[in-house]
Amino acid sequence: MKTKHLCLLGLLFFLLSYLLFSKVLPDFNIPIDLPHLFNIIGACLLLSFNDVFSKNRLNSIASFITSLGVVAHIGLCTIDFIMFSFGNDDLAKAELSNHINNSPFILYPFIIVGPSLLFIGLSLHALRFIKTNAINSIMVFLSSVAIGFSFFILKNGVYMLLSCLIFVLGLGFLLFRKEEKLIR
């Protein structure tokens, strides 16, 4: 399987996770946390973006930040899997949430700052194409900000889903952009 196909598969899983997070679809009442499972698979596959674009200094920085963001997504999803395992035990969920909120070494890298690094890293990858594919680059950058805004400020799943859709489309268009050929 080509690296571009892994990227595309990662974008698909990521979008599916946000579709389930948004609660647009009815609850399936299944004994597995599908949104977080799709999210962790998607995030891991999005690591492929570190290899798909040509290397330069910005790409190296973007690759490092994207990798940190994937690690943080894995940690966040692990925490959410544990929360899901409590089922309807709201007291246990509240106790774990309180413990996490009082542990800055968990809260910041895996809940607040860390997962955002995935979006920042992928936006930096997209920034490389601002001169040649400005619309797609801007789509990725603005939608990554909108995802964070909709999650932290608005707490609106539908807005978060629409932002993720634009983010995925922008990265997908950049992934399959037409290569410019140099005429010498």
C-alpha positions as CSV (number, residue, x, y, z in Angstrom):
1,M,0.0,0.0,0.0
2,K,1.4,3.4,-0.9
3,T,2.0,6.1,1.7
4,K,-0.6,8.3,0.1
5,H,-3.2,5.6,0.5
6,L,-2.3,5.3,4.2
7,C,-2.8,9.0,4.5
8,L,-6.1,8.8,2.8
9,L,-7.2,5.9,5.1
10,G,-6.1,7.9,8.1
11,L,-8.2,10.9,7.0
12,L,-11.2,8.6,6.5
13,F,-10.9,7.0,10.0
14,F,-10.4,10.5,11.5
15,L,-13.5,11.8,9.8
16,L,-15.5,8.8,10.8
17,S,-14.5,9.3,14.4
18,Y,-15.6,13.0,14.3
19,L,-18.9,11.9,12.7
20,L,-19.5,9.6,15.7
21,F,-18.3,12.2,18.2
22,S,-20.7,14.8,16.8
23,K,-23.7,12.6,17.7
24,V,-25.3,13.3,14.3
25,L,-25.9,9.5,14.0
26,P,-28.0,7.7,16.5
27,D,-26.2,5.9,19.3
28,F,-25.5,2.3,18.3
29,N,-25.3,1.0,21.9
30,I,-22.5,-1.3,21.1
31,P,-20.0,-2.5,23.8
32,I,-17.0,-0.8,22.2
33,D,-16.0,2.8,22.0
34,L,-16.0,3.2,18.2
35,P,-15.4,6.9,18.0
36,H,-12.1,6.7,20.0
37,L,-11.1,3.5,18.3
38,F,-11.5,5.2,14.8
39,N,-9.8,8.3,16.2
40,I,-6.7,6.4,17.4
41,I,-6.4,4.4,14.2
42,G,-6.8,7.6,12.1
43,A,-4.3,9.5,14.1
44,C,-1.7,6.7,13.8
45,L,-2.3,6.5,10.0
46,L,-1.9,10.3,9.8
47,L,1.7,9.8,10.7
48,S,2.1,8.9,7.1
49,F,1.9,12.6,6.2
50,N,5.4,12.9,7.7
51,D,6.7,10.8,4.8
52,V,4.5,11.9,1.9
53,F,5.7,15.4,1.3
54,S,9.2,16.3,0.2
55,K,11.7,17.0,2.9
56,N,12.7,20.5,4.0
57,R,13.2,22.3,7.3
58,L,9.5,23.1,7.7
59,N,8.6,19.5,7.0
60,S,11.0,18.3,9.6
61,I,9.5,20.6,12.2
62,A,5.9,19.6,11.1
63,S,6.9,15.9,11.3
64,F,8.1,16.3,14.9
65,I,5.0,18.2,16.0
66,T,2.7,15.8,14.2
67,S,4.4,12.8,15.9
68,L,4.0,14.4,19.3
69,G,0.3,15.0,18.5
70,V,-0.2,11.4,17.5
71,V,1.4,10.3,20.8
72,A,-1.0,12.7,22.6
73,H,-4.0,11.3,20.7
74,I,-3.0,7.8,21.8
75,G,-2.9,8.9,25.4
76,L,-6.2,10.8,25.1
77,C,-7.9,7.9,23.5
78,T,-6.5,5.5,26.2
79,I,-8.0,7.8,28.9
80,D,-11.3,7.9,27.1
81,F,-11.3,4.1,26.7
82,I,-10.9,3.8,30.5
83,M,-13.7,6.3,31.0
84,F,-15.9,4.2,28.6
85,S,-15.1,1.1,30.5
86,F,-16.8,2.6,33.6
87,G,-20.1,2.3,31.8
88,N,-22.9,4.1,33.8
89,D,-20.7,4.5,36.9
90,D,-20.7,8.3,37.0
91,L,-19.0,8.4,40.3
92,A,-16.0,6.5,39.0
93,K,-15.9,8.7,35.9
94,A,-16.0,11.8,38.1
95,E,-13.3,10.5,40.3
96,L,-11.0,9.7,37.4
97,S,-11.7,13.1,35.8
98,N,-10.9,14.8,39.0
99,H,-7.7,12.9,39.3
100,I,-6.7,13.8,35.8
101,N,-7.6,17.5,36.3
102,N,-5.3,17.5,39.4
103,S,-2.4,15.9,37.5
104,P,-0.8,18.5,35.2
105,F,1.6,15.9,33.8
106,I,-1.5,14.1,32.4
107,L,-3.8,17.0,31.8
108,Y,-1.7,19.2,29.6
109,P,0.2,16.8,27.4
110,F,-2.7,14.4,26.8
111,I,-5.9,16.5,27.2
112,I,-5.3,20.2,26.6
113,V,-2.2,20.8,24.6
114,G,-1.0,17.5,23.2
115,P,-3.8,16.5,20.9
116,S,-3.8,20.0,19.3
117,L,-0.2,19.3,18.2
118,L,-1.5,16.8,15.6
119,F,-3.6,19.6,14.0
120,I,-0.7,22.1,14.3
121,G,1.7,19.6,12.7
122,L,-0.5,18.8,9.8
123,S,-1.3,22.5,9.3
124,L,2.5,23.2,9.1
125,H,2.7,20.5,6.5
126,A,-0.1,22.2,4.6
127,L,1.6,25.6,5.1
128,R,4.4,24.5,2.8
129,F,1.9,24.7,-0.1
130,I,0.6,28.2,0.6
131,K,2.1,29.6,-2.6
132,T,1.1,26.8,-5.0
133,N,-2.2,25.5,-3.4
134,A,-3.3,28.5,-1.3
135,I,-7.0,27.6,-1.0
136,N,-6.3,24.0,0.3
137,S,-3.6,25.2,2.7
138,I,-5.9,27.9,4.1
139,M,-8.7,25.3,4.4
140,V,-6.4,23.1,6.5
141,F,-5.1,25.9,8.7
142,L,-8.5,27.6,9.4
143,S,-10.4,24.4,9.9
144,S,-7.8,23.1,12.4
145,V,-8.4,26.3,14.4
146,A,-12.1,25.8,14.0
147,I,-11.9,22.3,15.3
148,G,-10.2,23.5,18.5
149,F,-12.6,26.4,18.9
150,S,-15.7,24.2,18.4
151,F,-14.4,21.6,20.9
152,F,-13.1,23.9,23.7
153,I,-15.3,27.0,23.4
154,L,-18.5,26.2,21.6
155,K,-18.7,22.5,22.7
156,N,-20.6,21.9,19.4
157,G,-20.3,18.5,17.8
158,V,-21.8,19.5,14.5
159,Y,-19.5,22.5,14.0
160,M,-16.6,20.3,15.0
161,L,-17.7,17.7,12.4
162,L,-18.0,20.3,9.6
163,S,-14.6,21.8,10.6
164,C,-13.1,18.3,10.4
165,L,-14.6,17.7,7.0
166,I,-13.0,20.8,5.7
167,F,-9.7,19.8,7.3
168,V,-9.8,16.4,5.7
169,L,-10.8,17.7,2.3
170,G,-8.0,20.3,2.4
171,L,-5.4,17.7,3.3
172,G,-6.8,15.2,0.8
173,F,-6.6,17.8,-2.0
174,L,-3.0,18.6,-1.0
175,L,-2.2,14.9,-1.0
176,F,-3.4,14.4,-4.5
177,R,-2.4,17.8,-5.9
178,K,-0.9,17.9,-9.4
179,E,2.8,18.0,-9.2
180,E,4.4,21.0,-10.9
181,K,7.0,19.9,-13.4
182,L,10.1,22.0,-13.8
183,I,10.9,22.8,-17.4
184,R,14.6,23.2,-18.0
